[in-house]
């Protein structure tokens, strides 16, 4: 399973701006650390770690090559790449070399939803219910109605854009499981 993320760093060089450092980890699987432990904890098996400041395509390819060098040809036919919604991560998931299924991390989405609709817990819960049920049109209708009633909101517009940009990953894991069965997905 590949896991990747990035963070913005400020250059220490005079006149240089910010740049994004990317970090990725791929591993062959997980194993239960202890059957007797109070809480289940897993240990990653055969880890490959790569970091860089290059563009997304180069970063993704180099991470993939490092994985192949260390772990050999993948036995997994299906990979799942979970993301916080950064465009470059979903692009890596769909690249020919990786061919992973993209999944938006719902925790990040709920965080954005809370920022767009602060203090409106019932509305947030209703929107999440619609999303879980796959009711995209009803979801959009409710948000657009909210915008009509309350007036323009940059946060609400950002939320709608974020959802549209990541819609292909909303149900990634669900779609993958329905296609191949849970045992064939490499986590």
Secondary structure, DSSP 8 states (H G I E B T S, - for coil): -EEEEEEEEE--STT--EEEEEEEEE-SEEEES-SSSSS--EEEES-EEEEE-S-HHHHHHHHHHHHHHHH-S---SEEEEEESS-HHHHHHHHSTTT--EEEE-HHHHHHHHHHHTTT-HHHHHHHHHHHHTT-HHHHHHHHHHHHHHH---HHHHHHHHHHHHHGGGTTHHHHHHHHH-GGGEE-
